[in-house]
Amino acid sequence: MSQQEICERLAFCEFFISEIKIESIANRYKEKYCYSCKDACAIYMIFQSKGNDHIPANLYPNEYDKALKIIAQV
């Protein structure tokens, strides 16, 4: 896996810092979104479209509908 594939937000992603505490679940999210398909991540969608300031801390990577609503509202 190349460094380019890894999400650049991983080190400071609020979801992993404060929202999810169970390591095995966090690792599943990281494998699915952070290490392979960051463009499918709801958090990354908002980051790309609107920036960090609009990402709620409790947003999960698989909450696409919520991300789309946030993007549409801002």
C-alpha positions as protocol buffer text, in pm:
chain_id: "A"
residue {
  index: 1
  type: MET
  ca { x: 0 y: 0 z: 0 }
}
residue {
  index: 2
  type: SER
  ca { x: 141 y: 337 z: -94 }
}
residue {
  index: 3
  type: GLN
  ca { x: 147 y: 638 z: 134 }
}
residue {
  index: 4
  type: GLN
  ca { x: -85 y: 819 z: -110 }
}
residue {
  index: 5
  type: GLU
  ca { x: -367 y: 577 z: -37 }
}
residue {
  index: 6
  type: ILE
  ca { x: -369 y: 650 z: 337 }
}
residue {
  index: 7
  type: CYS
  ca { x: -602 y: 929 z: 442 }
}
residue {
  index: 8
  type: GLU
  ca { x: -411 y: 1241 z: 535 }
}
residue {
  index: 9
  type: ARG
  ca { x: -662 y: 1308 z: 816 }
}
residue {
  index: 10
  type: LEU
  ca { x: -594 y: 982 z: 999 }
}
residue {
  index: 11
  type: ALA
  ca { x: -352 y: 1126 z: 1257 }
}
residue {
  index: 12
  type: PHE
  ca { x: -594 y: 1400 z: 1363 }
}
residue {
  index: 13
  type: CYS
  ca { x: -935 y: 1250 z: 1280 }
}
residue {
  index: 14
  type: GLU
  ca { x: -1169 y: 1340 z: 1565 }
}
residue {
  index: 15
  type: PHE
  ca { x: -1365 y: 1019 z: 1509 }
}
residue {
  index: 16
  type: PHE
  ca { x: -1068 y: 806 z: 1612 }
}
residue {
  index: 17
  type: ILE
  ca { x: -945 y: 1046 z: 1880 }
}
residue {
  index: 18
  type: SER
  ca { x: -1264 y: 1092 z: 2080 }
}
residue {
  index: 19
  type: GLU
  ca { x: -1562 y: 906 z: 1933 }
}
residue {
  index: 20
  type: ILE
  ca { x: -1461 y: 542 z: 1893 }
}
residue {
  index: 21
  type: LYS
  ca { x: -1283 y: 371 z: 2180 }
}
residue {
  index: 22
  type: ILE
  ca { x: -1297 y: 2 z: 2088 }
}
residue {
  index: 23
  type: GLU
  ca { x: -975 y: -69 z: 1902 }
}
residue {
  index: 24
  type: SER
  ca { x: -1101 y: -367 z: 1701 }
}
residue {
  index: 25
  type: ILE
  ca { x: -1392 y: -163 z: 1564 }
}
residue {
  index: 26
  type: ALA
  ca { x: -1167 y: 135 z: 1497 }
}
residue {
  index: 27
  type: ASN
  ca { x: -930 y: -89 z: 1305 }
}
residue {
  index: 28
  type: ARG
  ca { x: -1215 y: -215 z: 1085 }
}
residue {
  index: 29
  type: TYR
  ca { x: -1312 y: 142 z: 997 }
}
residue {
  index: 30
  type: LYS
  ca { x: -948 y: 230 z: 929 }
}
residue {
  index: 31
  type: GLU
  ca { x: -905 y: -69 z: 697 }
}
residue {
  index: 32
  type: LYS
  ca { x: -1223 y: 8 z: 504 }
}
residue {
  index: 33
  type: TYR
  ca { x: -1190 y: 385 z: 478 }
}
residue {
  index: 34
  type: CYS
  ca { x: -856 y: 527 z: 592 }
}
residue {
  index: 35
  type: TYR
  ca { x: -626 y: 274 z: 429 }
}
residue {
  index: 36
  type: SER
  ca { x: -816 y: 185 z: 114 }
}
residue {
  index: 37
  type: CYS
  ca { x: -1108 y: 406 z: 14 }
}
residue {
  index: 38
  type: LYS
  ca { x: -1096 y: 744 z: 184 }
}
residue {
  index: 39
  type: ASP
  ca { x: -1325 y: 898 z: -81 }
}
residue {
  index: 40
  type: ALA
  ca { x: -1608 y: 675 z: 46 }
}
residue {
  index: 41
  type: CYS
  ca { x: -1571 y: 811 z: 402 }
}
residue {
  index: 42
  type: ALA
  ca { x: -1843 y: 1054 z: 513 }
}
residue {
  index: 43
  type: ILE
  ca { x: -1590 y: 1245 z: 722 }
}
residue {
  index: 44
  type: TYR
  ca { x: -1353 y: 1280 z: 428 }
}
residue {
  index: 45
  type: MET
  ca { x: -1640 y: 1388 z: 201 }
}
residue {
  index: 46
  type: ILE
  ca { x: -1710 y: 1686 z: 427 }
}
residue {
  index: 47
  type: PHE
  ca { x: -1340 y: 1760 z: 467 }
}
residue {
  index: 48
  type: GLN
  ca { x: -1292 y: 1772 z: 90 }
}
residue {
  index: 49
  type: SER
  ca { x: -1604 y: 1977 z: 29 }
}
residue {
  index: 50
  type: LYS
  ca { x: -1624 y: 2215 z: 325 }
}
residue {
  index: 51
  type: GLY
  ca { x: -1314 y: 2174 z: 541 }
}
residue {
  index: 52
  type: ASN
  ca { x: -1252 y: 2054 z: 897 }
}
residue {
  index: 53
  type: ASP
  ca { x: -1471 y: 2312 z: 1068 }
}
residue {
  index: 54
  type: HIS
  ca { x: -1791 y: 2149 z: 941 }
}
residue {
  index: 55
  type: ILE
  ca { x: -1717 y: 1792 z: 1051 }
}
residue {
  index: 56
  type: PRO
  ca { x: -1918 y: 1689 z: 1359 }
}
residue {
  index: 57
  type: ALA
  ca { x: -1714 y: 1489 z: 1610 }
}
residue {
  index: 58
  type: ASN
  ca { x: -1982 y: 1219 z: 1628 }
}
residue {
  index: 59
  type: LEU
  ca { x: -2001 y: 1155 z: 1253 }
}
residue {
  index: 60
  type: TYR
  ca { x: -1918 y: 797 z: 1155 }
}
residue {
  index: 61
  type: PRO
  ca { x: -1737 y: 718 z: 828 }
}
residue {
  index: 62
  type: ASN
  ca { x: -2038 y: 527 z: 694 }
}
residue {
  index: 63
  type: GLU
  ca { x: -2293 y: 806 z: 753 }
}
residue {
  index: 64
  type: TYR
  ca { x: -2309 y: 920 z: 390 }
}
residue {
  index: 65
  type: ASP
  ca { x: -2662 y: 1062 z: 410 }
}
residue {
  index: 66
  type: LYS
  ca { x: -2573 y: 1276 z: 709 }
}
residue {
  index: 67
  type: ALA
  ca { x: -2259 y: 1399 z: 531 }
}
residue {
  index: 68
  type: LEU
  ca { x: -2457 y: 1492 z: 220 }
}
residue {
  index: 69
  type: LYS
  ca { x: -2703 y: 1693 z: 432 }
}
residue {
  index: 70
  type: ILE
  ca { x: -2417 y: 1878 z: 600 }
}
residue {
  index: 71
  type: ILE
  ca { x: -2257 y: 1953 z: 265 }
}
residue {
  index: 72
  type: ALA
  ca { x: -2588 y: 2079 z: 125 }
}
residue {
  index: 73
  type: GLN
  ca { x: -2656 y: 2302 z: 426 }
}
residue {
  index: 74
  type: VAL
  ca { x: -2323 y: 2478 z: 442 }
}
